[in-house]
Amino acid sequence: MTQMTQNWIVRLLAVVLVLWMPLAAAAETRWAVIISGASGGEKYAEQMRDWRDGLRMALVDRYGFKAEDVRLLVDETATGDRASAENVRKIFTEIKKAGTKDDFVLVVLLGHGTYDGDVAKFNLVGPDLTARDWTDMMAGVQGRLAVVNTTEASFPFLESLTAKGRVVITATDSAAQKYATVFPEYFVKAMSEASTDLDKNGRTSIFEVFVAASAAVKQHYEQKGQLATERAVLDDNGDGKGREASVDGPDGGVARLSYLDAEITAETATPELAALTKRRRTLEMQAEEHKQLKGVMPDTEWNAQFEKLMLELAQVSAEIRKKS
């Protein structure tokens, strides 16, 4: 092999390495889908405009979502892509095609919902989509999915959308709660405020937003001296029951690990660190899933498997700290 050939190969390998490394260390894609449905009147149209604008600003400015990955559909009074059934389906078709299993997808429904005793719907511009329609559309979405329905009579969406590892939040814990909700106002506010980082770890999870918004809703009714007509619930273990923020329950483990902001840059700076960070996230999710088996499988077996998970998690975390 001539010296010229050797030099050419070295240069080629260098170019390949430069091109490959950013791809190997590339972070997850974080998608956000904000559906601002039929307004139901001028008063609600103004509210919904403020909510969706505040939500989009928080996602891009605070949590670092790429603007092009935040999809927004609006009501009939606004300028932009309409919140129609056709446009909703187009967005989810695109995400299914472009998304990967490492992605995070946040879906927020703003507006109004109905329940006729049999079928729950989210009101769109034109024909509405039922809870079952939304469930079918989301089937096949890769990655971690969090769905927040902020409307009245939204609980049937939790019952329909529930899936193991999927975070589902509804503004109500019963289909009978049919009054307009204040939850979206406080949800958007919690998304925007640094104080929502309740555990002070420098990151904000969807669980922390849920807790902060729920507390604000409770305070809202107490200050007005009114009985609360809504109680938000969260489900992420697939049982379709959900829990309130102030009540202990099996749900919440996945939501606590579903962060809105990106991985810390130092922990994804190289392909090796990115792989370790990904492994840590997988182990954390496996640990949360394993907790659901407490009391279901024999204690000795449960303890042995949990200890194995915790040991590997500690080792991976130590490697990340050493290499960061």
Secondary structure, 3 states (H helix, E strand, C coil): CCHHHHHHHHHHHHHHHHHHHHHHCCCCCEEEEEEECCCCCHHHHHHHHHHHHHHHHHHHHHCCCCHHHEEEEECCCCCCCECCHHHHHHHHHHHHHHCCCCCEEEEEEECCEEECCCCEEECCCCCCEEHHHHHHHHCCCCCEEEEEECCCCCHHHHHHHCCCCCEEEECCCCCCCCCCCCHHHHHHHHHHCHHHCCCCCCCCEHHHHHHHHHHHHHHHHHHHCCCCCCCCEEECCCCCCCECCCCCCCCCHHHHCCECCCCCHHHCCCHHHHHHHHHHHHHHHHHHHHHCCECCECHHHHHHHHHHHHHHHHHHHHHHHHHC
